[in-house]
Amino acid sequence: MEATESLVLSQDEHDLLTEVLESEDGRLAIEIRHTDKRAYREELKHRLHLVEALLARLKN
């Protein structure tokens, strides 16, 4: 689903959001490696892809 509104952030907000998403990216990668349940691992992978997509958008 594509959002139609833009989010305007101050530089501090942008930096904080980037930092939080980078932290979540690392945490999710570790959790995916340690998860035995396939369904949960797939859910985590989906979340990781969303986090990576947001980071890519923030870094452009």
Secondary structure as GFF3:
##gff-version 3
##sequence-region A 1 60
A	DSSP	alpha_helix	11	34	.	.	.	ID=ss1
A	DSSP	alpha_helix	38	59	.	.	.	ID=ss2
###
